[in-house]
Amino acid sequence: MKTVVFAENDELVRELLGEILTLLGYTWTLARNAADVLDVLTTVKEVRPALLILDIEMPGTKILIQQLKSDPVLHDLPIIGVTGETREQLPEHVEDLLVKPFTISTIRQKLARCL
């Protein structure tokens, strides 16, 4: 079973993502904001998360992504960015985008593509 870490500051979206990840057979760990992500990832390094789902609209995400990409252990951790708007171009170091509102099918496809 693969572990996914996700960071989302919207409580409703956090609950929905958690339920969907469980339904799809993933274990998951929650970070409530960008500052929380490094603490969570440090805690679960032994487990080696397979993926980070990150709300890219949260404050501090650009700095967080830079820190992750410079970390010798986590530099290759795939990132799916969550956003409320469609973008023509992926943000740097983000493998895919999950645009709100999303469906279970969309999440399944994004996870399969990035894992």
ABEGO torsion letter per residue (X at the ends): XBBBBBBBABAAAAAAAAAAAAAAGBBBBBBABAAAAAAAAAAAAAAGBABBBBBAABBGAAAAAAAAAABAAAAABBBBBBBABBBABBBBGBABBBBOBBBAAAAAAAAAAAX
